[in-house]
Amino acid sequence: MLKRHLENVTNKSNKFLNERKRAEKDLQKLTKEGAGNEQINPVIHNYSEMYSDYGRHRNQELTFHLEQLGKLAAPTNFTKMGLWSLGQNEGFYTNPKQNPIAGILRKELNITPAQGRKIIEQRTKIRNLVGNLNECVMLLGKLKGLCEHKQKVFKDRMTKCQEILTPQQVAKLMLWIDQHSDTLESVCPGWGSERIRGKGSDEKAK
């Protein structure tokens, strides 16, 4: 299943890359022809929505993967039942008549008194595990909030920066960046990685 998913992602990435190259060619053609704002603006808008890290496509991808991460971190029904049962107080096992679920489980599973005592011994560890699980869910929620905030701030800031330039200048800048990635890699530390560091980053980290 994972292999099939990776193959689908690879095919999708290749298709996405080819579409991006076609979009860049269209943008390059418009700049060479000296097209007006009414022609360039829609192309820039569509390009940004599809390929920028704050555009609609990236937002959809980010939301999808965060949701998948949440699903993977959530316990299965079997685990939920185990955590709930093992997290009950001692009376749940020693006096099952107090809780209908306890009586049903004891009857269905034929739990012996010795097994009940061993289960009780694990209660503290299980409760710690539940605490870790709750913390994981909380951190995922925090991550989602940070990502959403980052996307919004990126879009706001980059939109304001683009408004300073003319559409022709924005188009030329987009094309120049894509065409000179090797140059940028040599002068901007970390350009090829997901994190770009400034000149003072190393000194601050020491």
Buried (B, 14 or more C-beta within 10 A) or exposed (E): EEEEEEEEEEEEEEEBEEEBEEBBEEBBEBBEEEBEEEEBBEBBEBBBBBBBBBBEBBBEEBBEEBEEEBEEEEBEEEEEEBBEBBBBEEEBBEEBEEBEEBEEBBEEEEBEEEEBEEBBEEBEEBEEBBEEBEEBBEEBEEEBEEBBEEBEEBBEEBEEEBEEEEBBEBBBEBBEEBEEEEEBEEEEBEBEEEEEBEEEEEEEEE
